[in-house]
Amino acid sequence: MSLEAIRFRSSPKASLSILNQLQLPYQSTYLDIDSIAPIEKLTNFSGYEAIKGMYTRGAPAIMLVGCFSIVVELDRVLHGNSRDDVASSFGYDLESVDNFKSRLSERIDELILSRPTAVNLANGCNQVKEIIDDFPNGDSNLEELYRSILQFSENLYKQDYQSNIEIGQNGLQYVIDVLTEENFKGPFSVMTICNTGTLATSGHGTALGIIRHLHKYLRKEVSNYDFYFEHTYPCETRPYNQGSRLTSYELKYEKIPHTLVTDNMPSFLIDNLNRPEYHANQYIRENLQSKAPVRFIFVGSDRIVKNGDLANKIGTFQLSLISKFYSEVKFVGAAPTTTIDYETESGDSIRIEERPKDELTMVLGAKMSGNEFSIDATTGDVLLERVRMAPLDINVWNPSFDVTPHENIDCIVTENGYYIKDNSGDFKL
């Protein structure tokens, strides 16, 4: 099964397809994206719908899908058959550069609204808008504008992948530095929430990218230190189950030892692993694949603001509280610098997206036939079923993210290095 979440081609015509993450881990199918946002009878599937509908997710990935959707719409408008008719139908005026730029900016503003919490999407789209604003009016060639946006988007993809590798390296170095300073010996485990790997980025991942580096360079067989990485505990990440569906999918694919836990198990798990002399339950420990203590909680981020407060998938904040209680457990946020919002002072000002209530009261999964997936005889696709798990007509609160205050964060890792707080308790990002 492929872990290529985004497929973009610039020639012979621009094309974009994304791995349908709603069907993972049951099967790998791709959706073709042909526009920025839906227009009735003109678009099949848009970047807006892919992001809003959670077909693609992860802050870096939605930034890339958003920018590439701009490219494919422009290619369609400027290079497609009957381009004047297509352009007019989308609301573009090919005879006026000024009007064309204005309409394109409107379309991009609509795209940004698909995920208001994740700053990467807004950052990438606003940089495209800067390219549009700087492009001269008058007799300018719209083909030049297209090439500028295409080049920017392709470079963004390459930069994101490289930053992922560097985040992995810097996170690895933070782990080595912490455990060396503590004179720690033996195996250790880590925990994570949501999905921050290949499926959420251009490749490799952020928080999961660090775990990949730990497995590659610090597992027992290759470690050059007295300590070694042994196990990962991904949280299922309700209500959308990115941890159970996606992170477990990636860890299994990479053959990284892991055990799935629900979002309300971490405190009991860590208590039994980290303080067995006081709290271990012999029956619990007998059933654990690894006895290595949890020393690090790695999380991604959809927005990090100026003071270091971090917005991430709902459930992240409570993990930071567990980390604070067990002082030996370091809480680490990992994200590229495109995730940092230098304009917002604190997490109090982050707009938190609320998702539809059905996402909490219902679950989508594969229909089973015995111990195998049921297959549609016509299409060959795995049959999916939506099942309700709560009474009808009840009140539901379903925020998609929470905010972890910087006081609870031990380290923030970016492609530029790892950051710890100064003596005043502040991050200098």
Residue pairs with C-beta under 8 A, 6 or more apart in sequence:
1 28
1 253
2 19
2 28
3 197
3 198
3 199
3 250
3 253
4 19
4 198
5 18
5 19
5 21
5 56
5 58
5 61
5 198
5 199
5 200
5 201
6 16
6 18
6 19
6 56
6 61
6 64
6 65
6 68
6 157
6 202
7 15
7 16
7 17
7 18
7 30
8 14
8 15
8 16
8 68
8 71
8 153
8 154
8 157
9 15
10 71
10 150
10 154
13 75
13 79
13 80
14 71
14 72
14 74
14 75
14 76
14 150
15 32
15 72
16 32
16 33
16 34
16 47
16 65
16 68
16 69
16 71
16 72
17 30
17 31
17 32
17 33
18 30
18 31
18 33
18 50
18 55
18 56
18 65
19 28
19 29
19 30
19 56
19 199
20 29
20 30
20 31
20 55
21 54
21 55
21 56
21 57
21 199
21 245
21 246
22 53
22 54
22 55
22 364
23 29
23 381
23 382
23 384
24 199
24 245
24 246
24 249
25 245
25 246
25 248
25 249
26 366
26 373
26 382
26 384
27 373
27 381
27 382
29 381
31 45
31 50
31 55
32 44
32 45
33 45
33 46
33 47
33 50
33 65
33 68
33 69
33 72
34 43
34 44
34 45
34 46
34 72
34 73
34 76
35 42
35 43
35 44
35 45
35 46
35 47
35 69
35 72
35 73
35 76
35 90
36 46
36 47
36 48
36 69
36 70
36 73
36 107
36 108
36 110
36 111
37 43
37 46
37 47
37 48
37 49
37 107
37 110
37 111
38 46
38 48
38 49
39 89
39 90
42 86
42 89
42 90
46 69
47 65
47 66
47 68
47 69
47 70
47 111
47 114
48 69
48 110
48 111
48 113
48 114
49 55
50 56
50 65
50 69
51 57
51 62
51 65
51 66
51 111
51 114
51 115
51 121
52 114
52 115
54 240
56 62
56 65
57 195
57 200
57 242
58 195
58 196
58 199
58 200
58 201
58 300
59 118
59 119
59 120
59 121
59 200
59 300
59 301
59 302
59 303
59 335
59 339
60 120
60 160
60 164
60 200
60 201
60 202
60 206
60 336
60 338
60 339
61 199
61 200
61 201
61 202
62 114
62 115
62 118
62 120
62 121
63 118
63 120
63 121
63 123
63 124
63 125
63 156
63 160
63 338
64 124
64 153
64 156
64 157
64 160
64 202
66 111
66 112
66 114
66 121
66 124
66 125
67 124
67 125
67 128
67 149
67 152
67 153
67 156
68 153
68 157
69 111
70 104
70 107
70 108
70 111
70 125
70 128
70 149
70 153
71 146
71 149
71 150
71 153
73 90
73 107
74 104
74 145
74 146
74 149
75 146
76 86
77 83
77 86
77 87
77 90
77 92
77 94
78 87
78 94
78 142
78 143
78 146
80 86
83 94
84 94
87 93
87 94
90 103
90 107
91 103
91 106
92 99
92 100
92 103
92 104
93 99
93 100
93 103
94 100
94 142
97 135
97 136
97 137
97 138
97 139
97 140
97 142
98 137
100 142
101 132
101 133
101 135
101 137
101 145
104 132
105 129
105 132
105 133
108 125
108 128
108 129
111 121
111 125
112 121
112 122
112 125
112 126
114 121
115 121
115 302
115 353
116 351
116 353
117 302
117 303
117 311
117 350
117 351
117 352
117 353
117 400
117 401
118 302
118 303
119 302
119 303
119 338
119 339
119 340
119 341
120 302
120 336
120 338
120 339
123 338
124 156
124 338
127 152
128 149
128 152
128 153
131 145
131 148
131 149
131 152
132 145
132 149
135 144
135 145
135 148
157 202
158 202
160 201
160 202
160 336
160 338
161 201
161 202
161 203
161 204
162 415
163 336
163 337
163 338
163 414
163 415
164 201
164 202
164 203
164 204
164 205
164 206
164 209
164 336
164 415
165 204
165 209
166 415
166 416
167 206
167 209
167 210
167 334
167 335
167 336
167 413
167 414
167 415
168 204
168 205
168 209
168 210
168 212
168 213
169 213
170 413
170 414
170 415
170 416
170 417
170 418
171 207
171 209
171 210
171 213
171 214
171 298
171 332
171 334
171 413
171 418
172 210
172 213
172 214
172 217
172 218
173 418
174 332
174 411
174 413
174 418
175 210
175 214
175 218
175 229
175 295
175 296
176 218
176 225
178 184
178 295
178 330
179 188
179 225
179 227
179 295
180 225
184 226
184 227
184 295
185 226
185 227
186 226
186 227
186 228
186 292
187 220
187 227
187 228
187 229
187 230
187 231
187 290
187 291
187 292
188 227
188 228
188 229
188 230
188 292
188 293
188 294
188 295
188 296
189 229
189 230
189 231
189 232
189 233
189 273
189 290
189 292
189 293
189 294
189 295
190 211
190 214
190 229
190 231
190 232
190 233
190 294
190 295
190 296
190 297
190 298
191 232
191 233
191 234
191 235
191 266
191 270
191 294
191 296
191 297
191 298
191 319
192 207
192 208
192 211
192 232
192 233
192 234
192 235
192 243
192 247
192 297
192 298
192 299
193 234
193 235
193 237
193 243
193 263
193 297
193 299
193 312
193 313
193 315
193 316
193 319
194 200
194 235
194 237
194 242
194 243
194 247
194 299
194 300
194 312
194 313
194 315
194 316
195 208
195 237
195 242
195 243
195 245
195 246
195 247
195 250
196 205
196 206
196 207
196 208
196 209
196 247
196 298
196 299
196 300
196 334
197 204
197 205
197 208
197 209
197 212
197 246
197 247
197 250
198 204
198 205
198 208
198 250
199 246
199 249
199 250
200 206
200 208
200 246
200 300
201 209
204 212
205 212
205 250
206 300
206 301
206 334
206 335
206 336
206 413
207 298
207 299
207 300
207 332
207 333
207 334
208 247
208 250
208 298
208 300
209 334
210 298
210 332
210 334
210 413
211 232
211 251
211 256
211 298
212 254
212 256
214 229
215 229
215 254
215 256
216 222
217 223
218 225
218 227
218 228
218 229
219 228
219 229
219 230
220 228
220 230
223 229
230 257
230 290
230 292
231 257
231 258
231 259
231 289
231 290
231 292
232 251
232 256
232 257
232 258
232 259
233 258
233 259
233 260
233 261
233 266
233 269
233 294
234 243
234 244
234 247
234 248
234 251
234 258
234 260
234 261
235 243
235 261
235 262
235 263
235 265
235 266
235 315
235 319
236 243
236 244
236 260
236 261
236 262
236 263
237 243
237 244
237 247
237 263
237 313
237 315
238 262
238 263
238 315
238 360
239 355
239 359
239 360
239 363
239 398
240 359
241 363
242 313
243 260
244 260
248 258
248 260
251 258
252 258
257 289
257 290
259 288
259 289
259 290
261 269
263 315
263 318
266 319
266 322
267 322
267 325
268 284
269 294
270 293
270 294
270 322
270 326
270 329
271 279
271 326
272 279
272 280
272 281
272 284
272 285
272 288
273 288
273 291
273 292
273 293
273 294
274 293
274 294
274 326
274 328
274 329
275 326
276 285
276 291
285 291
293 328
294 329
295 328
295 329
295 330
296 329
296 330
296 332
297 319
297 320
297 322
297 323
297 329
297 330
297 331
297 332
298 332
298 334
299 310
299 312
299 313
299 316
299 319
299 331
299 332
299 333
299 334
299 404
300 312
300 313
300 333
300 334
300 335
301 310
301 311
301 312
301 333
301 334
301 335
301 339
302 311
302 312
302 313
302 339
302 401
303 310
303 311
303 339
303 341
303 344
303 350
304 310
304 311
304 333
304 335
304 339
304 340
304 341
304 412
304 429
305 311
305 340
305 341
305 344
305 345
305 346
305 347
305 349
305 350
306 341
306 342
306 343
306 344
306 345
306 346
306 429
307 345
307 346
307 347
307 406
307 426
307 427
308 406
308 409
308 412
308 419
308 421
308 426
308 427
308 429
309 346
309 347
309 348
309 350
309 403
309 404
309 405
309 406
310 316
310 333
310 347
310 403
310 404
310 406
310 409
310 412
311 347
311 350
311 352
311 401
311 402
311 403
311 404
312 333
312 401
312 402
312 404
313 400
313 401
313 402
314 399
314 400
314 401
314 402
315 402
316 401
316 402
316 404
317 402
317 403
317 404
317 408
318 402
319 331
320 331
320 404
320 405
320 408
320 409
321 408
322 329
323 329
323 330
323 331
323 408
323 410
324 331
324 408
330 410
330 411
331 404
331 408
331 409
331 410
331 411
332 409
332 410
332 411
332 412
332 413
333 404
333 409
333 411
333 412
333 413
334 412
334 413
334 414
335 412
335 413
335 414
336 414
336 415
337 414
337 415
337 416
340 414
340 429
341 350
342 429
344 350
347 403
347 404
347 405
348 403
350 401
350 403
352 399
352 400
352 401
352 402
352 403
353 399
353 400
353 401
354 397
354 398
354 399
354 400
355 398
355 399
355 400
356 398
357 396
357 398
359 398
360 390
360 396
360 398
361 388
361 389
361 390
361 394
361 396
362 386
362 387
362 388
362 389
362 390
363 386
363 387
363 389
364 384
364 385
364 386
365 384
365 385
365 387
366 373
366 374
366 382
366 383
366 384
366 385
367 373
367 374
367 382
367 383
367 384
367 385
368 374
373 382
373 383
374 382
374 383
375 381
375 382
375 383
376 382
376 383
390 396
406 421
406 425
406 426
406 427
407 425
409 421
409 427
410 420
410 421
411 418
411 419
411 420
412 418
412 419
412 427
412 429
413 419
414 429
419 427
419 428
419 429
420 427
421 427
422 428
